[in-house]
Amino acid sequence: MRLNGSFKSGIARWSLSFFFITSTLFCVSIPVSADVGPKPSVSVSIRGLPAEVVYYATLLSETSSNGPLQAFQGEIPKSDDQGELPDIWEKFVRFEDPDGFYYLQEHWSLQGNGSFSWGYYPPDTFKLLLYFPEYDSFVVSDRTERYTFESTYIADLEDTDYQTPGTTSVVNIEPADPHFIIAISDALIRIVLTLAIELLLALAFGYRAKKQLIFITIVNIITQLLMNAVLVFFRHEAGFFISALSYVLMEFVIFTIEAVLYAIFLKPLSEKPISRGKTVLYAFVANFLSCIIGLLSGVLYYALT
């Protein structure tokens, strides 16, 4: 197969331009300030409590500070001179954890089977602490570590004694179902839909030779596996919004790769003359549609998880 010099030069310039554009977009889009962009989060769901039970929840930190959040280091005010400081705050401040974990002065009011999410500088290593004002009792978990960018946990209190006044009980806190089945299903659906879109458009664009369709299928399987590996990484390490951004940028990269491969290889695999400009247009339309479908699939996945 021989390519004329102007075509090869045009492909090279076009590919380099696209590479630098996408690289620049990626660099300027990732937040560099510690206080800008998505933050890690820890979400906890409480189960096994009657609907009428009112209680308060916090996460104790292994360190006395985390970002702008600090453990209280001063003298605790007397109850009659507390001013705006609530009684619950004082209860958490006075709680003495046997392992020396700290209350960072963040807590939530819950009732029944409630849940809360610490989305601003949550501690990486923590214990769940619950306070029940009706019984003046505490429930505390074992030492736990945040396992991903958006970590979710479940604490089941069904067999926990929180109704004995003045006691501190221990509860197990478990990572919630990481939704591997949903994540795999989401990836498989995205791959199947992308293949369907690419092949249907290939037929519409006149690429009907068996070798052409096989080549398009192979290219798409490889690029989609690469795409989903990147998405899983960013979803785990940076959360949904950064993974969505990386998805759009990866679509640009994959569009470039596919456009170059199609422009080079689809014509020799065709029995009829085809325009290389048409193959670039085909790659653009196919990737644009698959990007939209993929984003909608990602939003659905995020809603389910």
Secondary structure, DSSP 4 states (H G I P E B T S, - for coil): ----HHHHHHHHHHHHHHHHHHHHHHHHHS--STTSS---EEEEEEES--TT-EEEEEEEESSSEETTEE---SPPPPGGG-TT--HHHHHHHH---TT--EE-S--EEEESS-EEEE-SS--SEEEEEEEETTTTEEEEEPPEE--SSEEEEEEE-TT----STT-EEEE-EEEPP--HHHHHHHHHHHHHHHHHHHHHHHHHTT---HHHHHHHHHHHHHHHHHHHHHHHHHHHHH-HHHHHHHHHHHHHHHHHHHHHHHHHHTTTT-SS---HHHHHHHHHHHHHHHHHHHHHHHHHHHHH-
